């Protein structure tokens, strides 16, 4: 598989369309189709499902793209080193996360802070078992991760085995986000009992629907819903929260005045902790052993701590 083929496969996966990917890559549709066929033959597995509506990744295809994406980023970094005068390189920061909306806010503020000197920011979201690989192989500087307390021992052992260091920042309450279409949005109490969510659709990322964390709903005593939206995009989760009466599992600390906290980002979402919930989650960051953070990474981590600890009571 060539470097061009790697770029082709990533672009097709990103756009979900061979036609659109070919236009973006400035190659013919037939050339792109031949490249896809060649790679699938090389690996002996189908990577894309094809239909009249476009292309989607097969289960193997999702794993395939997850593996080749950090390779592509590493190649970009190598080419940048070759083509750029070392003395004039712009500082860079690369982060992988489980997908938290406030990271984009922090990165935007970080960019403004470094506007005079320049800053190249790379942000990747990953929810699968390949989350740790970009950190291990130095494709990214650090990872921002959420850990559920019921899986904490397993996670810490996995980090240690891969020679990664986990730096906890704060512990959070587990609860649900509700949109204005859910009747419980105006619930007068500061928390919600799990059984109150019976009959409302569940909206969740696919990583919580299958895999090692798929039993989390049962651990939290959340009722089985007849309607479940399983998606692979954090943005889609909150679009569905606005459009349906569903709920999203989340974790944060309610405001220090004791009132349920409103998140205002174009729409309003209300967070309620789950009543009598023994499970907690925590936010932390991962680095390789013996890693010294760059000034840009250190500044970002301090901004992250300031943001979280402003609204969340730390336990460390």
SERO-4910 file (N, C-alpha, C, O; in steps of 0.05 Angstrom, whole numbers):
BEGIN
 pado doro    nc1    nc2    nc3   cac1   cac2   cac3    cc1    cc2    cc3    oc1    oc2    oc3
  Unk    A     17    -24      0      0      0      0     18     25      0     36     27     16
  Unk    A     12     43    -18     29     67    -21     18     90     -3     -4     88      7
  Unk    A     34    110     -1     26    134     15      1    147      2    -17    155     16
  Unk    A      1    148    -25    -23    159    -39    -48    143    -32    -69    155    -28
  Unk    A    -45    117    -32    -69    100    -26    -78    105      3   -103    104      8
  Unk    A    -60    109     21    -68    115     49    -85    141     49   -106    141     62
  Unk    A    -76    161     35    -91    186     34   -118    183     21   -138    194     29
  Unk    A   -118    166     -1   -144    161    -15   -164    148      4   -187    156      5
  Unk    A   -155    127     19   -174    113     36   -185    131     58   -208    129     65
  Unk    A   -168    147     70   -176    165     91   -196    186     80   -216    192     94
  Unk    A   -192    196     56   -210    216     45   -237    204     38   -258    217     43
  Unk    A   -237    180     28   -263    166     22   -278    162     48   -302    166     49
  Unk    A   -264    153     69   -277    148     95   -288    175    106   -310    175    117
  Unk    A   -273    196    102   -282    222    113   -307    233     99   -325    243    112
  Unk    A   -307    231     72   -329    243     57   -353    224     54   -375    233     50
  Unk    A   -348    198     55   -370    179     51   -379    177     22   -401    168     16
  Unk    A   -361    186      4   -369    188    -24   -344    185    -41   -324    199    -38
  Unk    A   -344    166    -60   -322    163    -78   -320    187    -97   -298    197   -103
  Unk    A   -343    196   -106   -343    219   -124   -332    244   -111   -315    258   -123
  Unk    A   -341    250    -87   -331    274    -73   -302    271    -66   -287    290    -68
  Unk    A   -294    247    -57   -266    243    -50   -248    247    -75   -226    259    -73
  Unk    A   -257    237    -97   -241    240   -122   -238    269   -129   -217    278   -138
  Unk    A   -259    285   -126   -258    314   -132   -238    327   -113   -222    344   -121
  Unk    A   -240    320    -87   -222    332    -67   -193    325    -72   -175    341    -66
  Unk    A   -189    301    -83   -161    291    -87   -151    299   -115   -127    294   -121
  Unk    A   -168    310   -132   -161    318   -159   -151    294   -176   -132    295   -190
  Unk    A   -166    271   -173   -161    248   -189   -188    238   -200   -209    247   -191
  Unk    A   -187    221   -220   -212    211   -232   -225    191   -213   -212    178   -196
  Unk    A   -252    188   -216   -266    169   -200   -257    140   -205   -255    124   -187
  Unk    A   -251    134   -230   -242    107   -237   -215    101   -224   -211     79   -215
  Unk    A   -197    121   -223   -171    117   -211   -174    111   -181   -160     95   -170
  Unk    A   -192    126   -168   -197    122   -140   -210     95   -134   -202     81   -115
  Unk    A   -229     87   -151   -242     61   -148   -222     39   -151   -223     19   -136
  Unk    A   -204     42   -170   -183     21   -174   -164     20   -150   -156     -2   -142
  Unk    A   -158     43   -138   -141     43   -114   -154     29    -91   -141     14    -76
  Unk    A   -180     34    -87   -195     21    -66   -195     -9    -70   -190    -25    -51
  Unk    A   -201    -17    -95   -201    -46   -101   -174    -59    -96   -173    -81    -86
  Unk    A   -153    -45   -103   -126    -55   -100   -120    -60    -70   -108    -80    -62
  Unk    A   -127    -40    -53   -121    -43    -25   -138    -65    -12   -128    -80      4
  Unk    A   -163    -67    -20   -181    -88     -9   -170   -115    -17   -172   -134     -2
  Unk    A   -160   -118    -41   -149   -143    -50   -123   -149    -35   -118   -172    -28
  Unk    A   -107   -129    -29    -82   -133    -15    -87   -143     13    -72   -161     23
  Unk    A   -108   -133     26   -114   -142     54   -134   -164     55   -139   -176     76
  Unk    A   -146   -171     32   -165   -193     32   -191   -188     47   -204   -207     55
  Unk    A   -197   -163     52   -222   -156     67   -235   -132     54   -222   -115     43
  Unk    A   -261   -131     56   -276   -107     47   -272    -85     67   -275    -89     92
  Unk    A   -266    -61     57   -263    -38     75   -287    -20     74   -294     -7     93
  Unk    A   -300    -19     51   -324     -2     47   -348    -18     38   -346    -36     22
  Unk    A   -371    -10     50   -397    -19     39   -405      2     18   -404     26     23
  Unk    A   -413     -7     -6   -422     12    -27   -452     10    -31   -463    -12    -33
  Unk    A   -465     32    -34   -493     33    -39   -499     58    -56   -482     74    -61
  Unk    A   -524     61    -64   -532     84    -79   -530    110    -63   -530    132    -74
  Unk    A   -528    107    -36   -527    131    -19   -498    138    -12   -493    158      1
  Unk    A   -479    123    -22   -451    129    -17   -436    105     -6   -444     82    -12
  Unk    A   -415    109      9   -400     87     20   -398     91     51   -396    113     61
  Unk    A   -398     68     65   -394     68     94   -373     47    100   -368     29     84
  Unk    A   -360     50    123   -339     32    131   -351      6    142   -371      6    156
  Unk    A   -338    -16    134   -345    -42    146   -332    -43    174   -316    -25    180
  Unk    A   -339    -63    190   -325    -65    216   -295    -66    213   -280    -54    229
  Unk    A   -285    -82    193   -256    -83    188   -247    -55    179   -225    -47    186
  Unk    A   -263    -42    163   -256    -16    152   -251      5    174   -233     21    172
  Unk    A   -268      4    195   -264     23    217   -237     18    231   -223     37    237
  Unk    A   -231     -7    235   -205    -14    247   -182     -6    229   -162      5    238
  Unk    A   -185    -10    203   -165     -4    183   -159     26    183   -136     34    183
  Unk    A   -180     43    182   -177     72    182   -164     81    208   -148    100    208
  Unk    A   -172     69    230   -161     77    256   -131     72    257   -116     87    270
  Unk    A   -121     51    243    -93     45    243    -77     63    224    -55     72    230
  Unk    A    -89     68    200    -73     83    180    -74    113    185    -57    127    175
  Unk    A    -93    123    201    -95    152    205    -70    163    220    -59    182    211
  Unk    A    -62    150    242    -37    160    255    -13    157    237      6    173    239
  Unk    A    -12    136    220     10    133    201     11    157    182     32    168    177
  Unk    A    -12    165    173    -14    188    155     -4    213    168     11    229    156
  Unk    A    -12    217    194     -3    241    208     27    241    213     40    262    211
  Unk    A     38    218    218     67    216    222     82    222    196    103    235    196
  Unk    A     71    213    174     84    219    148     83    249    142    102    261    132
  Unk    A     60    261    149     58    290    146     79    305    162     91    324    153
  Unk    A     83    296    187    103    308    204    131    305    192    148    323    193
  Unk    A    136    281    181    163    276    169    167    294    145    189    306    142
  Unk    A    147    296    128    149    314    104    152    343    113    167    358    100
  Unk    A    138    351    134    141    378    144    170    384    153    180    405    149
  Unk    A    182    364    166    210    367    175    229    369    151    248    383    152
  Unk    A    222    355    129    239    356    106    236    382     91    256    392     80
  Unk    A    212    393     91    207    416     74    208    443     88    205    464     76
  Unk    A    213    442    115    212    467    130    239    472    142    252    454    152
  Unk    A    247    497    141    272    506    154    268    502    184    249    513    196
  Unk    A    286    487    197    283    480    226    281    505    242    266    506    262
  Unk    A    296    526    235    296    551    251    271    567    249    266    585    264
  Unk    A    254    560    228    230    576    225    205    559    230    183    567    222
  Unk    A    208    536    242    185    518    247    165    532    266    173    544    286
  Unk    A    140    529    259    118    539    277    114    519    299    113    495    293
  Unk    A    111    528    324    105    509    346     79    493    340     61    503    326
  Unk    A     78    469    349     54    452    344     45    438    369     60    435    388
  Unk    A     20    431    369      8    416    391    -11    396    379    -29    403    364
  Unk    A     -8    370    386    -25    349    376    -38    334    400    -24    326    418
  Unk    A    -64    331    399    -79    320    421    -99    299    410   -110    303    388
  Unk    A   -102    278    425   -124    259    420   -142    258    444   -132    259    467
  Unk    A   -168    256    440   -186    256    462   -209    238    457   -214    229    435
  Unk    A   -225    232    479   -249    217    476   -272    233    466   -294    223    462
  Unk    A   -267    259    460   -287    276    449   -302    292    470   -323    284    480
  Unk    A   -291    316    477   -304    334    496   -307    361    483   -288    372    472
  Unk    A   -332    372    484   -337    396    468   -320    420    478   -313    437    462
  Unk    A   -313    420    503   -298    443    514   -269    444    504   -256    465    506
  Unk    A   -259    422    494   -231    422    484   -228    441    460   -208    455    458
  Unk    A   -248    442    443   -247    460    420   -247    489    430   -234    506    418
  Unk    A   -262    495    451   -263    522    462   -235    529    472   -225    551    467
  Unk    A   -222    511    486   -196    516    498   -175    519    476   -158    537    478
  Unk    A   -177    503    455   -157    505    433   -160    532    418   -141    543    409
  Unk    A   -185    541    415   -190    567    402   -177    589    419   -164    607    408
  Unk    A   -180    587    445   -167    607    463   -137    605    462   -123    625    463
  Unk    A   -127    580    460    -98    576    458    -87    588    433    -65    600    433
  Unk    A   -101    585    411    -93    596    385    -91    626    387    -72    638    375
  Unk    A   -110    639    400   -109    668    403    -85    676    420    -72    696    414
  Unk    A    -78    661    440    -56    667    457    -29    666    442    -11    681    447
  Unk    A    -28    647    423     -3    643    408     -5    656    380     11    649    362
  Unk    A    -23    674    376    -28    685    349     -3    699    338      2    699    314
  Unk    A     12    712    356     35    728    346     58    710    337     72    716    318
  Unk    A     61    687    350     83    668    344     75    646    324     91    634    312
  Unk    A     48    641    322     38    620    306     36    594    321     51    589    340
  Unk    A     17    577    314     14    551    327     -1    533    308    -22    540    297
  Unk    A      9    509    304     -5    488    288    -17    468    307     -4    455    323
  Unk    A    -44    466    306    -59    449    325    -71    425    310    -83    428    289
  Unk    A    -66    401    321    -78    377    310    -95    364    331    -85    358    353
  Unk    A   -121    360    326   -139    348    345   -152    323    333   -164    325    311
  Unk    A   -150    301    347   -162    276    337   -181    265    359   -174    265    382
  Unk    A   -205    256    350   -223    243    369   -223    213    363   -225    205    340
  Unk    A   -222    197    384   -221    168    381   -235    156    406   -230    164    428
  Unk    A   -251    136    401   -266    123    422   -260     93    424   -269     80    443
  Unk    A   -246     82    405   -241     54    403   -217     46    419   -204     63    433
  Unk    A   -209     20    417   -185     11    431   -160     22    420   -138     17    431
  Unk    A   -161     36    397   -137     48    385   -131     76    396   -114     90    386
  Unk    A   -145     84    417   -141    110    429   -112    113    438   -101    135    436
  Unk    A   -100     92    449    -74     94    461    -51     94    441    -29    104    447
  Unk    A    -55     82    418    -34     78    399    -20    104    390      4    105    389
  Unk    A    -35    124    383    -22    149    374     -4    161    396     15    175    390
  Unk    A    -12    157    421      5    167    443     30    151    445     52    162    448
  Unk    A     27    124    444     50    106    446     70    111    424     95    111    429
  Unk    A     61    115    399     79    117    376     87    146    370     99    152    349
  Unk    A     81    164    389     89    192    387     75    208    364     86    228    355
  Unk    A     53    198    355     38    213    334     24    237    346     18    256    332
  Unk    A     19    236    373      7    259    386     23    265    412     38    248    422
  Unk    A     20    289    422     34    297    446     22    286    472     36    278    490
  Unk    A     -5    286    472    -18    276    496    -47    268    490    -57    275    469
  Unk    A    -59    254    508    -87    245    505   -104    255    529    -95    253    552
  Unk    A   -128    264    523   -147    272    544   -168    250    545   -181    243    526
  Unk    A   -171    238    569   -187    214    571   -207    216    595   -201    229    615
  Unk    A   -230    203    592   -248    199    614   -247    170    623   -246    152    607
  Unk    A   -246    166    650   -245    139    661   -269    136    679   -275    152    697
  Unk    A   -284    114    675   -306    107    694   -294     91    717   -276     74    713
  Unk    A   -303     97    741   -291     84    765   -294     54    764   -276     40    775
  Unk    A   -315     43    752   -319     14    752   -299      0    733   -296    -24    734
  Unk    A   -286     15    716   -266      4    698   -237     14    704   -218      8    689
  Unk    A   -234     29    726   -210     43    731   -185     25    733   -164     31    722
  Unk    A   -188      3    748   -165    -15    752   -156    -27    725   -132    -28    720
  Unk    A   -175    -34    709   -169    -45    682   -154    -24    666   -134    -30    653
  Unk    A   -164      0    666   -152     22    650   -124     28    659   -106     30    642
  Unk    A   -119     30    685    -93     36    695    -73     15    689    -49     20    683
  Unk    A    -82    -10    690    -64    -33    683    -56    -31    653    -33    -35    646
  Unk    A    -76    -25    637    -71    -22    608    -51      0    602    -33     -3    586
  Unk    A    -55     23    616    -37     46    612     -8     38    620     11     44    605
  Unk    A     -6     25    643     21     17    652     34     -2    633     58      0    628
  Unk    A     19    -22    623     31    -41    604     41    -28    579     60    -37    566
  Unk    A     29     -6    571     37      9    547     57     31    554     63     48    536
  Unk    A     66     32    579     86     52    588     76     80    584     90     98    575
  Unk    A     50     84    592     38    110    592     33    119    620     27    102    638
  Unk    A     34    145    625     30    156    652      3    171    652     -2    188    635
  Unk    A    -14    163    671    -41    176    673    -39    198    695    -31    193    717
  Unk    A    -48    222    687    -48    245    706    -77    253    711    -89    267    694
  Unk    A    -89    245    733   -117    252    739   -120    282    744   -102    294    756
  Unk    A   -142    293    736   -147    322    741   -169    325    762   -166    339    782
  Unk    A   -192    312    757   -215    315    775   -235    293    772   -236    279    752
  Unk    A   -250    289    793   -272    269    793   -298    282    787   -303    305    796
  Unk    A   -316    268    772   -341    280    764   -365    263    773   -362    239    778
  Unk    A   -388    275    775   -413    260    779   -423    250    752   -420    263    732
  Unk    A   -435    227    753   -447    215    729   -477    222    729   -491    221    749
  Unk    A   -486    230    705   -514    238    702   -521    237    673   -509    224    657
  Unk    A   -542    252    666   -552    253    639   -556    281    630   -563    299    646
  Unk    A   -551    286    604   -559    311    591   -586    308    579   -592    288    567
  Unk    A   -603    328    583   -630    329    571   -633    354    554   -623    375    561
  Unk    A   -647    351    532   -654    373    515   -682    384    522   -696    371    538
  Unk    A   -689    406    511   -714    419    518   -739    403    510   -761    408    520
  Unk    A   -735    384    492   -758    367    483   -764    345    503   -785    332    500
  Unk    A   -747    340    521   -752    319    541   -768    332    564   -760    352    575
  Unk    A   -791    319    572   -807    330    593   -793    334    620   -800    350    636
  Unk    A   -772    318    624   -757    320    649   -738    344    649   -725    350    670
  Unk    A   -736    359    628   -719    382    626   -725    402    648   -707    415    658
  Unk    A   -750    404    655   -759    423    676   -763    410    703   -778    420    720
  Unk    A   -751    387    707   -754    372    732   -744    390    755   -722    402    753
  Unk    A   -760    393    776   -753    413    797   -730    404    816   -718    420    830
  Unk    A   -725    378    817   -705    368    835   -677    370    823   -675    371    798
  Unk    A   -655    370    839   -628    373    828   -616    347    817   -595    348    805
  Unk    A   -630    324    820   -620    299    809   -644    283    799   -667    289    804
  Unk    A   -637    261    784   -658    244    772   -652    215    780   -629    206    778
  Unk    A   -673    201    787   -670    172    792   -670    157    766   -684    165    747
  Unk    A   -653    137    763   -651    123    738   -678    113    727   -683    115    702
  Unk    A   -696    104    744   -722     93    735   -739    115    722   -758    108    707
  Unk    A   -734    140    728   -750    161    716   -745    164    686   -760    176    671
  Unk    A   -723    152    676   -715    154    648   -728    133    631   -723    131    607
  Unk    A   -744    115    643   -757     94    628   -776    106    607   -791    125    613
  Unk    A   -774     95    583   -791    105    561   -779    126    544   -790    133    523
  Unk    A   -757    137    553   -743    158    537   -720    145    521   -706    128    531
  Unk    A   -716    154    496   -695    143    480   -667    147    492   -662    168    504
  Unk    A   -650    128    488   -622    131    495   -606    139    471   -610    129    449
  Unk    A   -589    159    475   -571    169    453   -543    164    463   -534    175    483
  Unk    A   -528    148    448   -501    141    458   -482    135    436   -490    128    413
  Unk    A   -457    139    442   -436    133    423   -433    103    420   -438     88    439
  Unk    A   -425     94    396   -423     65    391   -404     51    410   -407     27    414
  Unk    A   -384     65    422   -366     52    441   -380     43    466   -370     26    480
  Unk    A   -403     55    472   -418     47    496   -440     27    488   -454     17    506
  Unk    A   -443     21    463   -463      1    454   -452    -27    451   -466    -46    455
  Unk    A   -426    -28    445   -412    -54    443   -383    -50    451   -373    -28    449
  Unk    A   -370    -71    459   -343    -69    468   -340    -71    498   -360    -78    511
  Unk    A   -317    -64    509   -312    -69    537   -328    -52    556   -330    -58    580
  Unk    A   -340    -30    546   -356    -12    564   -386    -14    558   -401      3    567
  Unk    A   -394    -34    544   -422    -36    536   -441    -43    559   -465    -41    556
  Unk    A   -430    -51    582   -448    -57    604   -452    -34    623   -463    -37    645
  Unk    A   -442    -10    615   -444     13    633   -472     21    639   -478     29    662
  Unk    A   -491     18    620   -519     25    625   -531      8    647   -545     17    664
  Unk    A   -524    -19    646   -533    -37    666   -521    -31    693   -535    -32    714
  Unk    A   -496    -24    694   -482    -17    719   -495      8    732   -495     11    757
  Unk    A   -506     25    716   -518     50    726   -548     46    731   -562     65    739
  Unk    A   -558     22    726   -587     16    731   -605     32    713   -628     38    720
  Unk    A   -595     40    689   -612     55    671   -631     35    656   -622     14    647
  Unk    A   -656     41    654   -675     23    642   -669     18    612   -660     36    598
  Unk    A   -675     -6    603   -672    -12    574   -692      3    558   -716      2    564
  Unk    A   -683     17    538   -701     34    522   -709     19    496   -693      4    485
  Unk    A   -734     23    488   -743     10    463   -732     25    439   -731     14    417
  Unk    A   -723     50    443   -710     65    421   -682     73    431   -679     86    451
  Unk    A   -663     66    415   -635     72    422   -621     83    397   -621     70    376
  Unk    A   -610    107    398   -594    119    377   -565    114    382   -554    123    401
  Unk    A   -552     98    364   -524     92    367   -509    106    344   -514    100    321
  Unk    A   -490    123    351   -477    140    330   -447    139    335   -438    130    356
  Unk    A   -432    148    315   -403    149    317   -392    177    317   -369    182    311
  Unk    A   -410    197    323   -402    225    322   -412    239    346   -436    238    352
  Unk    A   -395    253    360   -403    269    383   -423    291    375   -442    297    389
  Unk    A   -418    303    352   -436    324    342   -464    314    338   -484    327    344
  Unk    A   -466    289    326   -492    277    321   -507    272    347   -531    274    348
  Unk    A   -492    264    367   -505    259    393   -521    283    402   -544    281    410
  Unk    A   -508    307    401   -522    330    411   -542    342    391   -560    356    399
  Unk    A   -539    336    366   -560    342    347   -586    327    353   -608    337    353
  Unk    A   -582    301    360   -605    284    367   -617    293    394   -641    291    398
  Unk    A   -600    303    412   -610    312    437   -628    336    433   -648    340    448
  Unk    A   -622    353    414   -639    376    407   -665    368    393   -685    381    396
  Unk    A   -664    346    378   -686    339    360   -705    318    372   -727    315    362
  Unk    A   -697    305    393   -713    283    405   -717    288    435   -706    307    446
  Unk    A   -733    270    447   -737    271    476   -718    252    490   -723    244    512
  Unk    A   -695    246    477   -677    227    489   -658    239    510   -661    262    517
  Unk    A   -640    222    519   -621    231    539   -593    220    532   -591    199    519
  Unk    A   -573    234    542   -545    226    536   -531    222    563   -532    239    580
  Unk    A   -517    200    566   -501    195    590   -477    214    589   -463    216    569
  Unk    A   -472    227    611   -450    246    613   -440    247    641   -451    234    659
  Unk    A   -420    263    646   -410    267    673   -399    295    676   -384    304    659
  Unk    A   -406    308    698   -395    334    705   -404    341    733   -419    325    745
  Unk    A   -396    363    743   -404    371    770   -424    394    767   -420    412    751
  Unk    A   -446    393    783   -465    414    782   -453    439    793   -432    438    807
  Unk    A   -464    462    787   -453    488    795   -450    489    825   -465    475    840
  Unk    A   -432    505    835   -426    506    863   -448    518    879   -449    515    904
  Unk    A   -468    531    866   -491    542    881   -512    521    886   -533    526    898
  Unk    A   -507    496    876   -525    474    880   -547    471    860   -563    453    861
  Unk    A   -548    489    841   -569    488    820   -559    472    796   -535    473    790
  Unk    A   -577    458    783   -569    444    758   -557    463    738   -567    485    735
  Unk    A   -536    454    725   -521    472    708   -531    472    679   -536    450    668
  Unk    A   -534    495    667   -542    497    640   -518    500    622   -499    515    628
  Unk    A   -517    486    600   -496    489    580   -508    503    556   -526    493    543
  Unk    A   -499    527    551   -510    543    529   -490    544    506   -470    559    507
  Unk    A   -494    528    485   -477    528    461   -496    526    437   -500    504    426
  Unk    A   -508    549    430   -528    550    409   -555    539    419   -576    549    412
  Unk    A   -554    518    435   -579    506    446   -574    501    476   -551    502    485
  Unk    A   -594    497    491   -591    492    519   -594    462    525   -613    449    515
  Unk    A   -576    452    541   -578    424    551   -575    425    581   -559    441    592
  Unk    A   -591    410    594   -591    410    623   -580    384    634   -588    362    625
  Unk    A   -562    386    653   -549    362    664   -561    356    692   -563    374    709
  Unk    A   -569    330    695   -578    321    721   -561    297    730   -558    278    716
  Unk    A   -549    299    755   -535    275    765   -555    253    770   -579    257    776
  Unk    A   -546    228    768   -563    205    774   -564    201    805   -543    201    818
  Unk    A   -587    199    815   -591    197    844   -579    170    854   -583    149    842
  Unk    A   -565    172    877   -553    148    890   -535    132    872   -533    108    874
  Unk    A   -520    146    855   -502    132    836   -475    128    849   -463    147    858
  Unk    A   -466    103    851   -440     97    864   -417     99    844   -394     99    853
  Unk    A   -423    100    818   -402    101    798   -394    131    794   -411    148    794
  Unk    A   -369    135    790   -359    162    784   -342    161    759   -334    140    750
  Unk    A   -337    184    748   -318    185    725   -298    207    731   -303    224    748
  Unk    A   -276    206    718   -256    226    722   -243    233    696   -241    217    677
  Unk    A   -233    258    694   -219    268    670   -190    270    677   -182    280    699
  Unk    A   -173    261    659   -144    263    663   -131    264    636   -144    264    615
  Unk    A   -104    264    636    -90    264    611    -67    243    612    -57    236    633
  Unk    A    -60    233    589    -40    212    585    -16    223    571    -18    237    551
  Unk    A      7    215    580     32    220    566     49    195    566     44    176    581
  Unk    A     69    195    549     88    173    550    106    176    574    109    198    585
  Unk    A    118    153    583    136    155    605    159    174    599    169    174    576
  Unk    A    168    189    619    192    206    616    187    229    595    206    239    584
  Unk    A    162    235    590    156    257    571    157    284    585    146    288    607
  Unk    A    170    303    572    170    331    581    152    346    562    158    348    538
  Unk    A    131    358    573    112    372    556    124    397    544    140    411    557
  Unk    A    117    403    519    125    428    507    111    451    521     92    447    535
  Unk    A    121    475    518    107    498    530     78    501    521     61    508    537
  Unk    A     73    494    496     46    496    485     28    475    499      5    481    506
  Unk    A     38    451    502     23    429    515     18    436    544     -4    432    555
  Unk    A     38    447    558     36    454    586     15    476    590     -1    475    609
  Unk    A     15    495    571     -5    517    573    -33    505    569    -52    513    583
  Unk    A    -36    487    550    -63    475    545    -72    460    570    -95    463    578
  Unk    A    -55    444    582    -62    429    606    -71    447    628    -90    442    642
  Unk    A    -56    469    632    -64    488    653    -91    501    647   -107    505    665
  Unk    A    -96    507    622   -122    518    614   -144    497    619   -166    505    628
  Unk    A   -139    472    613   -158    451    618   -164    448    648   -187    446    656
  Unk    A   -143    449    665   -147    448    694   -163    472    704   -182    469    720
  Unk    A   -157    495    694   -171    519    702   -200    517    695   -218    525    711
  Unk    A   -206    507    671   -234    504    662   -249    485    680   -271    491    690
  Unk    A   -238    461    684   -251    440    699   -254    447    728   -275    443    740
  Unk    A   -233    458    740   -234    463    768   -249    488    775   -254    493    799
  Unk    A   -255    504    755   -272    528    760   -300    519    767   -313    532    784
  Unk    A   -310    498    754   -337    489    758   -339    463    772   -361    454    780
  Unk    A   -317    450    777   -317    423    788   -299    423    812   -277    432    812
  Unk    A   -309    411    834   -293    409    859   -273    387    855   -281    364    852
  Unk    A   -246    393    857   -226    372    853   -225    353    877   -230    360    899
  Unk    A   -217    328    871   -213    308    892   -183    301    894   -176    282    908
  Unk    A   -166    316    881   -138    310    882   -122    334    893    -98    333    895
***
